[in-house]
Amino acid sequence: MDVNIINPIDKPKNKPDWNSLWKEAIYKLPKKSSLKSWNKIAPKFDKWMKKDDYPQELVSKIKIENRDTILDIGCGNGVITIPLAKIAKSVTALDSSAKMLDILKEKALSENISNINIINKNLEDISTHEIGIHDIVVASRSLNGIADIKPELEKINEIARKYVYMTLWGVNNREFESEIAKILKRKIYQHPDYHIVLNILQEIGIQADVEPLQSNTRNYYSNMEDALDRIQWRVGDLNEDEKILVKNHLYEVLNKNPDGSLSYSTNDSKWILIWWKKS
């Protein structure tokens, strides 16, 4: 894979400030990933991602032993936490959304899982001392919204005793949102991709491994209003005229299922796995 990493030995005169580049790109994105937004969509999230095989693909890549302790950052509704807890000694589940954590608690209870410690906080608001050292740190699709990412990467590396695994957006990662933006005649912004994080990691002395995750995602919606809610969560609020434009587009691209539900399938998830073993 072609990865643009600056070799520290070269020391170019105009070396990019990678953390600032990441932060600048984050600030340009539509403001949608607030705590209020996550709490609002929490009950629908399981249904939206009904046939997403990403969790199985990621968990299969993680080197876990039954004596390991794991920190799952941005655990959400437990789609990664639950399978990890079935293998590891214990999992600390960290997330800012209380509604998402409520769903995780229900899942753990229904599967008789008791080795999950839940913490309702942001990564940015918790210290290394407070969270403690864990054998493995997992950050599944949860670092993409952090603006000042360098100190959090340093914190994650401090917390991990054995391994760190994180998934970040690959290149051209907002194709669906770009289609919607064109329809709405809005500016199109790409999310900063994994290349920037790789360069930040190298700056702090970490040489990470990289590989794409080949997963198939099939999003399910009970009706058009449900699908529209998902779009607004991804691209920001829509006025009534914009909703009509988006609905017309969705009628063209979504599949109608026999039970009346709607679905959208893609086998190009754009997620990149970055991981490293602690020396």
TORDO-598303 format. One record per residue: x negated, y, z of N, C-alpha, C in turn; residue in three letters; residue number from 1. Coordinates in pm, 1 decimal. Each point is the difference from the previous one (the first is absolute). Example, Ala and Ser with C-alpha at 12.3 -4.5 7.8 and 13.67 -1.06 7.14 Angstrom:
BEGIN
      neast     nnorth        nup     caeast    canorth       caup      ceast     cnorth        cup   code   pos
    -1319.0     -569.0      780.0       89.0      119.0        0.0      -90.0      120.0        0.0    Ala     1
       35.0      105.0      -72.0      -82.0      119.0        6.0       77.0      109.0       73.0    Ser     2
END
This chain:
BEGIN
      neast     nnorth        nup     caeast    canorth       caup      ceast     cnorth        cup   code   pos
      -84.2     -119.6        0.0       84.2      119.6        0.0      -87.8      124.7        0.0    Met     1
       35.5       98.1      -76.3      -77.1      123.4      -11.4       31.3       90.3      117.6    Asp     2
      -94.0        9.4       93.0       21.4       80.4      119.8      -99.3      114.7        1.9    Val     3
       49.6      120.1       16.2      -83.7      118.8       -2.5      -49.5       31.0      140.1    Asn     4
     -117.7      -53.9       34.0      -57.2       23.1      132.2     -131.1       76.0      -14.9    Ile     5
      -12.2      106.3       76.4     -123.1       78.5       -1.3     -103.9      -67.8       88.8    Ile     6
     -114.7      -28.7      -52.7     -107.8      -59.3       77.6      -64.9      108.4       86.9    Asn     7
        0.7      -19.8      134.0      -58.5      101.5       88.3     -145.3       32.3      -33.9    Pro     8
      -70.5      -96.4      -58.6     -141.2       23.3      -32.2      -13.6      109.8     -105.6    Ile     9
       99.8        9.2      -88.8       -5.5       98.9     -107.1       12.6      143.1       51.9    Asp    10
       81.8       20.4      106.7       19.3      131.0       60.8       20.2      110.9     -102.4    Lys    11
      106.1       -6.1      -78.4       24.1      104.0      -99.2       21.7      135.1       67.1    Pro    12
      -41.5      105.8      -69.0       10.8      134.4       58.7      144.6       38.4       26.2    Lys    13
       88.7      -36.2      -89.7      140.4       35.1       16.2       81.3     -123.2       37.4    Asn    14
      -42.3      -67.9      103.9       67.7     -120.9       44.3      142.7       32.7       41.8    Lys    15
       99.0      -74.8      -49.6      139.9       29.1       34.3       27.3      -15.4      149.7    Pro    16
       89.6       81.9       50.2       50.7      -16.7      135.4      120.6      -92.2      -11.8    Asp    17
      -23.2     -129.8       14.3      102.9      -99.3      -27.5      120.9       15.5       91.2    Trp    18
      -24.2       28.9      126.2      112.4       15.3       93.1       87.6      118.6      -38.7    Asn    19
      -62.1      109.0      -44.3       76.8      117.0      -42.6       78.4      -28.0     -128.2    Ser    20
      -60.9      -77.4      -91.4       69.9      -36.5     -123.5      123.9      -83.6       31.4    Leu    21
      -14.1      -94.1       91.4      114.1      -82.2       42.0      108.7       88.3       61.9    Trp    22
      -43.6       86.5       91.4       95.3       86.1       72.5       75.7       91.6      -95.7    Lys    23
      -70.8       57.5      -94.8       62.1       89.8      -97.7      107.3      -72.6      -81.0    Glu    24
      -30.3     -122.8      -42.4       96.2      -77.2      -78.6      123.1      -36.7       82.7    Ala    25
      -19.4      -32.6      126.6      112.2      -35.3       87.6       94.2      118.8       17.1    Ile    26
      -57.5      117.9       18.3       82.6      119.4       23.2       83.7       37.7     -122.7    Tyr    27
      -40.1      -45.2     -118.7       74.3       31.7     -121.9      121.0      -91.8      -21.4    Lys    28
        1.0     -114.7       68.3      107.2      -97.3      -20.1      131.4       49.7       60.2    Leu    29
      114.9      -47.6      -53.7      129.9       34.3       59.3        3.7      -40.5      146.2    Pro    30
       54.0       86.4       83.5        6.7      -27.1      143.4      117.6      -92.5       27.9    Lys    31
      -29.6     -130.8       11.6      106.6      -97.4       19.2      -28.5     -101.4      110.0    Lys    32
     -125.3      -14.7       38.8      -35.6     -107.7       92.0       -5.1       45.8      144.7    Ser    33
       95.8       83.5       40.4        6.7       46.5      137.1       56.5     -109.7       88.9    Ser    34
      -14.1       17.7      131.4       55.2      -96.3       94.3      150.6      -11.5      -17.9    Leu    35
       67.1      113.6      -19.9      145.1       -0.1      -21.1       35.4      -83.7     -122.9    Lys    36
      -79.5       11.5     -105.2       25.3      -75.1     -122.8      -14.6     -149.8       23.0    Ser    37
     -105.1      -40.7       71.3      -21.2     -142.6       26.7      110.6      -56.9       87.3    Trp    38
       42.1       74.8      102.1      108.2      -47.5       85.7      130.1      -16.1      -77.6    Asn    39
       22.0       89.9      -95.7      123.4       -2.8      -77.2        8.4     -123.6      -88.9    Lys    40
     -112.2      -35.8      -63.5        5.5     -111.2      -95.4      -31.6     -135.1       65.5    Ile    41
      -35.4       -1.3      127.8      -38.9     -124.4       66.8       99.9     -113.7      -19.1    Ala    42
      131.3       22.5       20.7       94.9     -111.4      -15.3        7.5      -55.2     -142.0    Pro    43
      -37.3       81.9      -99.7       10.5      -42.3     -139.8     -128.8      -62.7      -53.5    Lys    44
     -109.0       18.1       74.0     -130.8      -35.7      -54.3      -11.5     -148.8      -31.7    Phe    45
       49.0      -86.3       90.0       -4.5     -144.8      -25.0       71.9      -36.5     -128.5    Asp    46
      114.8       58.6      -19.1       80.7      -31.9     -118.6      -67.1       49.9     -126.5    Lys    47
      -57.6      120.6        6.1      -66.0       56.0     -117.5     -114.6      -89.0      -47.9    Trp    48
      -73.0      -56.1       95.3     -117.5      -80.3      -33.5       28.1     -150.1       12.0    Met    49
      120.9      -40.7      -32.3       48.1     -135.5       24.6      -87.7     -107.2      -62.9    Lys    50
      -49.4       21.9     -120.3      -76.6     -101.7      -71.3     -144.5       42.6      -23.2    Lys    51
      -53.2       80.4       88.6     -136.9       47.7      -14.3      -95.3     -106.5       55.1    Asp    52
      -88.0      -54.0      -85.2      -92.9     -102.1       49.2     -135.1       59.5       42.1    Asp    53
       -4.7      132.3       10.2     -120.9       68.0       48.1      -44.1      -49.3      138.5    Tyr    54
       92.5      -12.9       98.3      -44.8      -43.2      133.6      -75.3     -132.1       -1.1    Pro    55
       52.5      -99.7      -71.5      -66.8     -129.4       -6.2     -137.2       11.0      -66.2    Gln    56
       -6.9       83.1     -104.4     -127.0       17.9      -70.5     -105.4       61.9       91.7    Glu    57
       39.4      102.3       76.3      -95.4       64.6       89.8      -42.8      -93.3      112.2    Leu    58
       95.7      -62.4       68.0      -33.1      -86.6      113.1      -93.0     -113.1      -42.7    Val    59
       15.4      -48.7     -122.1      -85.9     -108.5      -49.3     -145.9       43.2      -13.7    Ser    60
      -24.5      130.3       -8.1     -136.2       51.7      -16.5      -70.9       23.5      133.9    Lys    61
       75.6        2.8      108.4      -56.0       36.4      130.9      -57.9     -122.7       69.2    Ile    62
     -125.2       12.8       44.2      -67.5     -110.6       69.0       39.6        3.4      148.0    Lys    63
       90.5      -88.9       39.7       53.0       -1.1      136.5      -28.3     -134.1       67.4    Ile    64
      -39.1        8.0      128.2       -9.6     -118.3       84.5      103.0       12.8      112.3    Glu    65
       40.9     -110.2       58.2      108.3        4.8       98.4      -38.4       68.6      130.5    Asn    66
     -128.6       31.7       16.8      -42.4       72.8      119.6      -13.2      150.4      -25.4    Arg    67
       29.0       44.2     -121.1      -19.8      140.3      -36.5      111.8       91.0       52.2    Asp    68
      -40.7      122.1       33.8       95.2      106.6       29.6        1.2       95.3     -118.9    Thr    69
      119.7       47.1      -37.8       15.2       80.0     -121.5       73.4      129.8       30.6    Ile    70
      -45.2      109.0      -61.0       72.7      126.7        1.3       61.2       20.4     -137.5    Leu    71
      132.2       12.9       -5.1       72.3       24.5     -124.9       44.5      146.0       -1.3    Asp    72
      -69.9       82.6      -76.8       25.5      144.5       -3.5      111.9       31.1      -98.6    Ile    73
       97.6       77.6       45.9      114.6       31.8      -85.0       77.4     -125.8      -32.2    Gly    74
       31.8      -76.9      102.8       57.7     -133.3      -16.9      141.1        2.1      -57.0    Cys    75
       71.0      112.7       12.1      135.7        9.3      -51.9       92.1     -103.1       61.2    Gly    76
       75.0      -70.5      -83.8       98.0      -96.7       49.5      -58.5     -139.5       22.8    Asn    77
     -132.0      -11.5       -7.1      -65.5     -124.7       35.8      -23.0      -97.6     -111.9    Gly    78
        8.9       47.3     -124.0      -14.3      -91.5     -113.1     -138.4      -65.1       -4.0    Val    79
     -101.7       67.9       54.0     -134.0      -58.9       13.1      -21.4      -50.5      142.9    Ile    80
       52.7       71.4       97.1      -20.2      -33.9      141.3       45.4     -141.1       33.7    Thr    81
      120.4      -35.4      -43.7       57.5     -130.4       35.6      -86.2     -116.6      -48.9    Ile    82
      -38.5       -4.6     -128.3      -85.7     -111.9      -43.2     -137.3        0.0       67.6    Pro    83
      -54.4      118.6       31.4     -128.0        5.8       71.1       14.5      -57.6      140.9    Leu    84
      111.0       33.9       66.7       22.6      -45.7      137.3       16.4     -151.0        8.3    Ala    85
       41.3      -62.3     -108.5       16.5     -145.2       -2.1     -133.6      -73.0       -5.1    Lys    86
     -106.6       74.9      -32.3     -133.1      -60.7      -10.8      -91.3       45.5      113.7    Ile    87
        0.2      129.5       29.9      -95.9       59.1       93.2       39.7      -19.1      146.5    Ala    88
      -94.4       31.0       87.5       26.5       -2.9      144.4      101.7      106.6       36.7    Lys    89
      -19.3      122.0      -54.7       93.8      108.7       27.2      -12.4      105.9     -108.3    Ser    90
      106.8       79.7      -15.2        1.0      110.7      -95.1       51.1      125.4       69.9    Val    91
      -74.4      108.3      -13.3       47.2      131.0       44.7       60.6       68.9     -120.4    Thr    92
      129.2       31.5        9.6       74.2       60.3     -111.0       16.4      149.4       25.5    Ala    93
      -64.4       81.1      -83.7       -1.1      145.3       17.4       81.0       67.4     -109.3    Leu    94
       98.7       82.2       37.7       79.4       72.5      -98.7       66.9      119.8       66.1    Asp    95
       21.7      105.5      -79.9       61.8      122.5       51.7      152.7       -5.8       -1.9    Ser    96
       58.1      -92.1      -76.4      145.4       -7.5      -15.3       61.4      -97.6      100.2    Ser    97
       74.9       53.6       95.3       66.3      -84.2       99.3      102.4      -92.2      -65.3    Ala    98
       66.0       46.5     -105.6      100.8      -81.4      -68.6      -64.8     -120.2      -67.7    Lys    99
     -114.4       22.1      -62.8      -72.4     -111.0      -60.4      -42.0     -101.6      106.7    Met   100
      -47.1       49.1      112.4      -44.6      -88.5      107.4      116.1      -78.1       60.9    Leu   101
      118.6       60.0        2.7      118.7      -72.2       48.3       27.3     -122.3      -87.2    Asp   102
      -16.8       16.9     -132.2       20.0     -112.0      -92.4     -105.4     -107.3       22.8    Ile   103
     -125.0       43.7       23.6     -107.8      -94.9       29.5       32.8      -80.6      126.1    Leu   104
       48.8       68.0      102.9       35.1      -69.4      124.8      108.1     -105.5      -24.4    Lys   105
       99.7       35.2      -81.2      107.9      -94.0      -31.0      -54.1     -122.4      -74.7    Glu   106
      -90.1       24.7      -94.5      -58.6     -111.2      -76.5      -80.8      -91.9       91.6    Lys   107
      -81.4       59.7       86.3      -83.1      -79.1       91.5       87.3      -83.5       92.7    Ala   108
      107.3       59.9       49.6       90.6      -71.2       89.9       68.3     -116.2      -71.5    Leu   109
       42.8       24.8     -124.0       70.8     -103.9      -74.9      -90.2     -118.3      -34.0    Ser   110
     -131.8       26.0       -9.2      -94.3     -107.6      -31.9      -76.6      -48.9      122.7    Glu   111
       44.9       47.0      118.0      -59.4      -43.5      127.4     -149.7       29.0        5.9    Asn   112
      -38.2      119.0      -47.2     -139.7       44.1        1.3      -18.8       97.4      116.6    Ile   113
      -96.3      -28.6       86.9      -17.6       81.3      121.3     -140.1       58.2       15.5    Ser   114
      -83.2      -10.0     -102.9     -138.5       47.5       11.7      -24.3      131.7      -74.4    Asn   115
      106.4       82.8      -12.3      -11.7      129.9      -67.3       14.8      112.0      102.7    Ile   116
      -99.3       87.3        4.2        2.9      117.7       87.5       32.5      121.8      -84.9    Asn   117
      110.7       66.8       26.7       46.9      109.4      -84.1      -36.5      135.9       59.4    Ile   118
      -55.2       87.9      -86.3      -35.5      136.5       40.5       63.4       97.9      -98.1    Ile   119
       83.7       88.9       48.5       72.0       96.3      -83.4      -78.6      131.6       -8.7    Asn   120
     -104.4       -0.2      -85.0      -83.9      118.2      -18.3      -59.8        1.1     -139.8    Lys   121
      -46.4      118.8      -41.9      -80.4       13.3     -121.5     -142.9      -43.8       28.6    Asn   122
      -70.2      -45.4     -101.4     -142.3      -29.6       13.8      -75.8      124.5       43.5    Leu   123
       37.7      114.7      -56.9      -69.7      125.2       29.7       14.4       42.3      146.1    Glu   124
      104.8      -49.0       66.8       29.7       44.6      136.7      -46.3      -97.1      106.6    Asp   125
      -74.4     -100.3      -39.4      -45.7      -99.1       97.1     -152.3      -11.4       -7.0    Ile   126
      -63.4      -12.7      116.0     -146.1       -6.2        4.6      -49.1     -144.8       -3.7    Ser   127
     -126.7      -14.6      -32.5      -61.4     -132.9        0.3        8.3      -61.9      138.7    Thr   128
      -23.3       81.1      101.6        5.3      -49.0      138.3      140.2      -48.8       34.8    His   129
      101.2       73.1      -43.5      138.1      -34.8       31.4       45.1     -128.0      -69.9    Glu   130
      -37.6      -17.2     -126.9       45.8     -115.8      -76.7      -84.2     -123.0       29.2    Ile   131
     -127.0       21.4       36.1      -87.7     -112.2       31.5      -60.8      -65.8     -123.1    Gly   132
      -97.0      -86.2       22.8      -68.2      -70.9     -107.8       80.5     -123.4      -40.1    Ile   133
       11.3      -21.8     -131.7       68.3     -117.0      -54.1      -94.2      -71.5      -96.7    His   134
       16.2     -130.1      -11.6      -85.0      -75.3      -92.5       20.7       45.5     -144.0    Asp   135
      125.0       20.1      -37.0       34.3       35.2     -137.9       92.1      120.7       -0.1    Ile   136
      -25.1       92.7      -90.7       89.8      113.6      -20.5       58.7      -10.4     -140.2    Val   137
      131.9       11.3       -8.7       71.2       -2.9     -127.3       76.9      130.3      -16.2    Val   138
      -17.7       64.7     -113.8       76.2      122.2      -32.0       63.5      -22.7     -136.5    Ala   139
      118.5      -56.8        0.4       67.9      -38.2     -122.9       87.9      113.2      -52.6    Ser   140
      -44.5       63.6     -108.9       77.1      105.9      -65.4       36.5      112.8       96.5    Arg   141
      -81.8       20.2      103.7       37.1       94.0      105.8      -91.9      120.6       13.5    Ser   142
     -108.2        4.8      -77.4      -93.9      112.3       11.5       21.3      104.4     -108.4    Leu   143
       86.0      -29.9      -97.4       14.5       86.7     -116.9       52.5      139.0       32.8    Asn   144
       73.4       14.1      110.2       56.5      130.3       34.0      -82.2       81.0       97.9    Gly   145
     -112.7      -52.4       45.8      -85.3       72.6       95.8      -86.1      100.2      -75.9    Ile   146
       14.3      126.9       33.5      -73.1      104.3      -73.2     -148.5        1.5       36.9    Ala   147
      -29.9        7.7      127.3     -139.5        5.1       45.7      -44.1     -143.8       27.3    Asp   148
      -35.9      -71.7     -104.1      -16.0     -145.0       11.2     -136.8      -45.0       52.7    Ile   149
     -104.2       80.3      -17.9     -134.4      -43.5       39.5      -10.4      -36.0      148.5    Lys   150
       46.1       86.5       93.0      -11.3      -38.1      141.5       80.6     -125.0       34.8    Pro   151
      108.7      -25.0      -71.8       80.0     -119.0       27.8      -69.6     -125.9      -50.9    Glu   152
      -72.2       11.5     -110.7      -79.9     -112.5      -48.0     -111.6      -32.5       99.1    Leu   153
      -61.2      102.8       54.6     -104.7      -20.5      101.1       58.8      -66.3      124.0    Glu   154
      119.1       42.7       40.0       67.0      -57.7      116.7       32.1     -147.8      -23.2    Lys   155
       52.2      -31.0     -117.3       33.6     -137.8      -34.1     -124.0      -88.6        7.3    Ile   156
     -111.2       49.6      -51.7     -125.0      -77.5        2.4      -47.7      -23.6      143.1    Asn   157
       21.6       97.4       86.9      -38.5      -14.9      140.9       86.3     -104.3       70.7    Glu   158
      127.0       -4.6      -34.3       93.2      -91.2       66.6      -26.6     -145.3      -37.3    Ile   159
      -41.3      -24.3     -124.0      -16.0     -137.8      -49.4     -127.9      -65.0       49.4    Ala   160
       12.4     -122.9       47.4     -116.8      -77.2       41.9      -53.0      -87.3     -113.6    Arg   161
       90.1      -50.4      -86.3      -40.9      -95.6     -102.9       29.0       46.3     -142.8    Lys   162
      124.5       34.9      -27.9       39.4       34.7     -136.1       97.2      117.4       -1.7    Tyr   163
       -2.1       72.1     -112.8       99.5      102.2      -30.2       58.9      -29.0     -137.2    Val   164
      133.5        6.3      -10.3       70.3      -16.7     -127.7       97.9      114.9      -17.5    Tyr   165
       -6.6       65.8     -115.3       96.1      107.0      -28.0       41.2       -5.3     -146.5    Met   166
      122.0       39.5      -26.8       45.2        9.2     -138.2       35.4      143.6      -32.0    Thr   167
      -46.9       44.9     -116.7       19.3      137.4      -45.1       47.5       -0.8     -144.7    Leu   168
       54.0      113.4      -43.1       45.7       11.3     -138.0     -116.3      -13.2      -98.7    Trp   169
       27.3      -66.4     -111.0      -93.8       -4.1     -110.8       22.3      119.8      -91.5    Gly   170
      -63.7       -1.3     -115.6       13.7      111.8      -94.1      137.4       -4.8      -67.4    Val   171
       43.7      116.1      -49.1      132.0       12.5      -65.0      108.9      -63.2       86.7    Asn   172
        0.0       40.1      126.0       82.7      -68.8       98.2      141.2       54.6       14.6    Asn   173
       32.5      107.8      -69.7      134.0       57.9       15.4       73.0        6.8     -134.8    Arg   174
       -9.5     -109.9      -75.6       62.3       -1.8     -132.4      151.6       16.0        8.3    Glu   175
       63.2      -70.3       92.7      144.8        9.2       13.0       41.2      142.1       40.2    Phe   176
      -71.9       56.4       98.6       28.0      136.5       44.1      -26.7      100.0     -112.7    Glu   177
     -101.3      -28.0      -82.4      -31.7       88.7     -111.6      114.1        3.6     -101.8    Ser   178
       61.9     -117.0      -24.1      115.0       -3.9      -90.2      113.3       87.6       52.9    Glu   179
       25.0      -12.1      129.8      106.5       80.2       61.0      -33.8      148.0       -5.7    Ile   180
     -127.4       33.6       25.5      -42.5      140.2       -2.0       19.1       61.7     -138.4    Ala   181
      -28.7      -78.1     -105.5       20.1       49.8     -136.1      146.8       28.9      -26.0    Lys   182
       86.4      -88.7       45.8      143.8       19.8      -17.4       47.4      125.5       72.2    Ile   183
      -56.7       22.4      118.3       40.2      115.3       81.7      -77.4      126.6      -35.6    Leu   184
      -99.0      -13.0      -90.3      -86.0      111.1      -39.4      -74.3       58.1      120.4    Lys   185
      -47.9      -92.8       83.0      -81.9       38.2      115.7     -147.2      -28.0      -31.5    Arg   186
      -89.0       60.2       76.9     -141.8      -26.7      -15.2      -28.3     -144.5       40.9    Lys   187
      -94.3      -61.2      -68.2      -37.2     -137.9       28.8     -133.0       -1.5       75.2    Ile   188
       -0.3      -63.6      116.7     -122.5      -10.1       78.5      -30.3     -146.7       28.3    Tyr   189
     -126.2      -38.9      -20.4      -42.8     -135.0       33.1      -45.4       -5.2      145.6    Gln   190
       31.4     -110.6       63.3      -51.8      -21.1      134.5     -149.5      -26.8       -9.9    His   191
      -80.0       50.9       92.7     -143.8      -30.9       -4.4      -19.4     -151.3        9.8    Pro   192
      -88.6      -54.9      -82.4      -14.5     -144.9       -2.1     -119.9      -47.5       82.3    Asp   193
      -21.6     -129.1       -5.4      -97.3      -65.7       86.7     -144.0       43.0      -23.3    Tyr   194
      -31.9       54.4     -118.9     -138.3       41.6      -28.5      -50.2       99.8      103.9    His   195
       86.4       92.1       39.0      -41.2      102.4       96.8      -33.5      -65.2      133.9    Ile   196
       83.1      -91.2       44.5      -24.8      -67.4      127.3     -130.2      -79.6       -4.9    Val   197
      -27.6      -64.9     -113.4     -125.7      -73.9      -12.5     -120.9       91.0       18.4    Leu   198
        7.5      118.9      -57.3     -110.7       94.7       14.3      -10.9       52.6      142.5    Asn   199
      112.7       21.8       66.9       -3.7       43.1      140.5      -62.1     -109.8       85.9    Ile   200
       40.6     -123.4      -24.8      -55.7     -112.1       76.1     -150.9       -8.5      -19.5    Leu   201
      -47.0       21.1     -122.0     -144.3       -4.8      -23.2      -70.9      112.6       75.0    Gln   202
       63.3      115.6        7.5      -57.7      112.0       75.2      -21.6      -35.7      146.2    Glu   203
       90.6      -81.7       56.3      -12.9      -34.7      141.4      -71.3     -134.9       19.1    Ile   204
      -62.4      -48.4     -107.7      -86.1     -116.7        9.9       68.1     -134.1      -15.8    Gly   205
      116.6       -2.0      -64.4       73.6     -124.8      -18.3        2.8      -37.8     -147.7    Ile   206
      -47.9     -118.3      -31.3        5.5      -52.4     -136.0      113.7     -101.2       -6.0    Gln   207
      111.2       38.3      -58.7      120.3      -83.2        2.0       15.5      -81.2     -128.2    Ala   208
       72.2     -109.7       11.4       38.7      -79.9     -115.7      135.1       47.7      -51.3    Asp   209
       23.6      -17.2     -130.4      121.0       51.6      -63.6       60.3     -106.2      -91.1    Val   210
      132.4      -14.4        5.3       68.5      -87.3      -95.3      146.3       41.5      -11.6    Glu   211
       57.2      -13.5     -120.1      142.0       32.4      -17.7       86.4     -112.5       56.2    Pro   212
      116.9       36.3       50.3       96.2      -99.9       45.5      102.7      -22.7     -110.6    Leu   213
        7.3     -120.0      -49.0       92.7      -33.0     -108.0      131.0      -49.2       59.5    Gln   214
       92.9       90.1       20.1      127.8      -38.6       59.1      115.6       46.4      -87.2    Ser   215
      110.7      -72.9       12.0      121.0       34.7      -72.9       99.4       64.5       96.0    Asn   216
       47.5      117.2      -35.4       94.7       71.4       83.9      135.6        5.0      -70.1    Thr   217
      104.0      -41.4       71.4      135.5        6.9      -53.2       84.8       76.0      100.7    Arg   218
       34.2      122.4      -32.0       78.3       84.4       89.8      149.7      -22.0      -22.0    Asn   219
       73.3      -17.8      108.8      143.8      -22.8       -7.1       76.5      118.5       59.2    Tyr   220
      111.9       36.1      -64.1       87.7      105.9       48.8      143.8      -50.3       -7.8    Tyr   221
       78.7       25.5      104.2      137.9      -48.8        2.2       86.7       72.4     -101.5    Ser   222
      -33.1      127.2      -29.1       76.1       78.1      -97.7      -85.2      117.2      -46.7    Asn   223
       56.8       83.6      -86.0      -76.7      111.8      -54.9      -36.5      102.5      107.4    Met   224
       88.7       22.4       95.8      -29.8       96.3      106.3     -118.5      -46.7       83.5    Glu   225
       -7.3     -129.6       22.2     -112.6      -58.0       73.0     -130.1       21.7      -77.6    Asp   226
        6.0      -22.1     -131.2     -118.0       21.8      -84.8      -41.1      146.8        1.5    Ala   227
       98.1       88.3       -1.1      -28.4      143.8        1.4      -66.2       41.0      131.4    Leu   228
       42.4      -60.8      109.1      -63.9       27.4      129.5     -148.0      -34.4       -5.6    Asp   229
      -31.1     -113.7      -63.7     -139.9      -42.5      -11.3      -80.0      100.7      -83.0    Arg   230
       59.2       47.1     -108.2      -69.1       97.3      -85.3      -27.7      128.3       76.6    Ile   231
       97.8       47.2       75.5      -20.4      124.6       76.7     -106.6      -18.4      106.3    Gln   232
       -8.5     -120.7       55.7     -105.3      -26.8       98.4     -137.5        5.0      -66.2    Trp   233
       -6.7      -37.8     -128.0     -128.3       -6.1      -70.0      -40.5      134.0      -61.5    Arg   234
       95.8       77.3      -49.7      -36.3      122.3      -73.0       46.1      128.6       67.6    Val   235
       77.4       -9.7      106.8       49.1      120.1       65.7      148.2       22.4      -28.8    Gly   236
       58.3       95.0       71.4      143.3       27.0      -11.9       39.3       45.1     -140.5    Asp   237
      122.3      -35.1      -38.5       54.9       35.5     -130.8      127.8       80.5       17.7    Leu   238
       20.3      101.1      -86.9      128.5       69.4        1.2       99.7      -81.9      -83.4    Asn   239
      124.4       44.6       -5.6      104.3      -80.0      -65.7      -27.8      -20.5     -149.1    Glu   240
      -47.5      104.2      -68.3      -31.4      -14.4     -143.2     -114.1      -98.7      -21.4    Asp   241
     -100.2        5.7       88.1     -113.9      -91.8      -11.3       43.6     -144.0       26.4    Glu   242
       92.7      -17.9       91.6       49.9     -134.9       28.9       64.3      -62.5     -123.3    Lys   243
       74.1       80.2      -74.8       64.2      -49.7     -121.8     -104.2      -44.1     -101.1    Ile   244
     -105.2       81.4      -17.1     -106.8      -35.0      -94.1      -69.4     -130.0       39.5    Leu   245
      -27.8      -14.1      129.1      -69.3     -119.1       48.7       89.4     -123.9      -12.3    Val   246
      128.0       15.8       32.5       93.0     -113.2      -12.8        5.1      -50.8     -143.8    Lys   247
        5.5       90.6      -94.5        4.4      -40.3     -140.6     -124.6      -80.1      -37.8    Asn   248
     -114.6       43.0       52.4     -124.8      -72.9      -26.5        2.5     -137.8       65.7    His   249
       49.0       -6.7      124.1        3.2     -127.0       71.5       92.5     -100.4      -67.0    Leu   250
      110.2       47.7      -54.7       90.8      -90.7      -71.0      -71.5      -67.8     -117.2    Tyr   251
      -99.6       67.8      -56.1      -74.6      -55.9     -113.5     -107.9      -99.6       43.3    Glu   252
      -63.5       24.5      115.5     -117.2      -80.6       37.7       29.0     -109.5      102.7    Val   253
      109.7       12.7       75.4       30.3     -100.2      101.5       78.4     -116.7      -59.7    Leu   254
      -24.2     -118.3       55.1       73.4     -119.4      -41.6      122.7      -18.1       88.6    Asn   255
      112.7      -32.6      -61.6      121.2      -27.1       77.1       11.1     -149.0       23.5    Lys   256
       10.8      -40.2      126.5        5.0     -140.3       37.8      145.0      -49.6        9.0    Asn   257
       20.2     -132.0       -5.2      135.5      -55.8        3.7       83.4       43.7      120.7    Pro   258
      -67.2       25.9      113.9       74.5       40.1      119.3       28.5      150.0        4.4    Asp   259
      -37.1       70.8     -108.0       25.5      143.3       -5.4     -114.5       85.9       48.3    Gly   260
     -100.6      -61.8       60.6     -115.6       75.4       46.5      -89.0       38.3     -117.9    Ser   261
      -94.1       90.0       25.4      -92.6       47.5     -101.8     -141.9      -36.8       41.6    Leu   262
      -87.9      -20.2      -95.7     -136.9      -36.2       34.1      -97.5       56.9     -101.5    Ser   263
     -123.6       13.2       46.2     -107.7       49.9      -85.6     -122.0      -83.6       29.9    Tyr   264
      -61.2      -56.4     -102.2     -110.9      -91.8       21.0     -125.6       48.7      -69.8    Ser   265
     -114.3      -17.7       66.2     -128.6       30.9      -61.7     -104.5      -97.7       51.9    Thr   266
      -90.6      -43.1      -85.4     -108.4      -88.4       44.5     -134.1       72.8        0.6    Asn   267
        6.7      131.5       -0.3     -121.5       82.3        2.6       11.3       95.4      117.2    Asp   268
      -36.2      -48.5      119.2       29.7       73.3      122.6      -96.0      115.5       28.9    Ser   269
     -115.5        1.4      -68.1      -97.1      109.4       16.1      -70.3        2.9      135.6    Lys   270
       20.1     -101.0       84.1      -64.7        2.6      131.2     -140.0      -59.4       -6.9    Trp   271
      -92.9       68.5       67.2     -140.7      -41.7        3.6      -38.5      -36.2      142.8    Ile   272
      -57.3     -118.0       17.1      -47.5      -43.2      131.0     -145.3       42.0       18.5    Leu   273
      -25.4       71.4      108.3     -135.1       37.5       40.0      -27.3      -66.4      135.2    Ile   274
     -109.8      -72.9        9.6      -29.1      -67.0      127.3     -150.4       -7.8       23.0    Trp   275
      -36.0      -13.5      125.7     -140.3      -18.3       32.6      -15.3      -78.5      130.4    Trp   276
     -114.0      -67.2       10.3      -36.1      -74.6      119.9      -94.2       83.8       83.5    Lys   277
       27.6        8.7      128.3      -85.7       78.0       88.3     -135.0      -69.6       15.5    Lys   278
     -105.3       78.6       -3.5     -134.3      -56.0       12.3      -35.5      -20.1      147.2    Ser   279
END
